[in-house]
Amino acid sequence: MRVSESAYQAYRSGKTYMLSAVKAELGKQVKEVFFAHRRRYGSRRITAELLAQGVSVGRFQVRSLMRASKLTRYRSKAFSSTHNRFAPHI
């Protein structure tokens, strides 16, 4: 069947359900942080925030949870000045 022995044993013991429950809870926490910061935080900042709260999580896990939930951050626009003080006044 081409499945590792550890994956098979985890499946038989029912740990796969446990992992999905943990991922669901982690996904809720990622969404909370994401929306608490007005959709501006990406995976790096969310990871740092969760680590500060004491949640053990990695950046790539946060990134995959964000992709699964279709969460994309808003990027701020670059500053552009509409006033040119060196332009000649007519």
QUIBELNOR-V335352 format. One record per residue. N is the residue number from 1. RES is the residue in three letters. PSI is psi as a letter, one per 40 degrees, with the letter a starting at -180 (NA if undefined). D_CENTER is the distance of its C-alpha to the mean C-alpha in whole Angstrom. Layout:
# QUIBELNOR-V335352
n: {N N}
res: {RES RES}
psi: {PSI PSI}
d_center: {D_CENTER D_CENTER}
This chain:
# QUIBELNOR-V335352
n: {1 2 3 4 5 6 7 8 9 10 11 12 13 14 15 16 17 18 19 20 21 22 23 24 25 26 27 28 29 30 31 32 33 34 35 36 37 38 39 40 41 42 43 44 45 46 47 48 49 50 51 52 53 54 55 56 57 58 59 60 61 62 63 64 65 66 67 68 69 70 71 72 73 74 75 76 77 78 79 80 81 82 83 84 85 86 87 88 89 90}
res: {MET ARG VAL SER GLU SER ALA TYR GLN ALA TYR ARG SER GLY LYS THR TYR MET LEU SER ALA VAL LYS ALA GLU LEU GLY LYS GLN VAL LYS GLU VAL PHE PHE ALA HIS ARG ARG ARG TYR GLY SER ARG ARG ILE THR ALA GLU LEU LEU ALA GLN GLY VAL SER VAL GLY ARG PHE GLN VAL ARG SER LEU MET ARG ALA SER LYS LEU THR ARG TYR ARG SER LYS ALA PHE SER SER THR HIS ASN ARG PHE ALA PRO HIS ILE}
psi: {e f h i d d d d d d d d e e e d d d d d d d d d d d d d d d d d d d d d f f f e h a d d d d d d d d d d e e h h i i d d d d d d d d d d e f h h i h h i i i h h h e h h e e i h h NA}
d_center: {33 32 29 29 31 28 26 29 30 27 27 31 30 27 24 22 22 21 18 17 17 15 12 13 13 10 8 11 10 6 8 10 9 7 11 13 12 13 11 11 8 6 4 7 8 6 7 10 10 10 12 15 15 16 13 13 10 10 7 8 8 4 4 7 6 4 8 10 9 10 8 9 9 13 15 18 21 23 26 30 33 35 38 40 43 45 45 49 50 52}
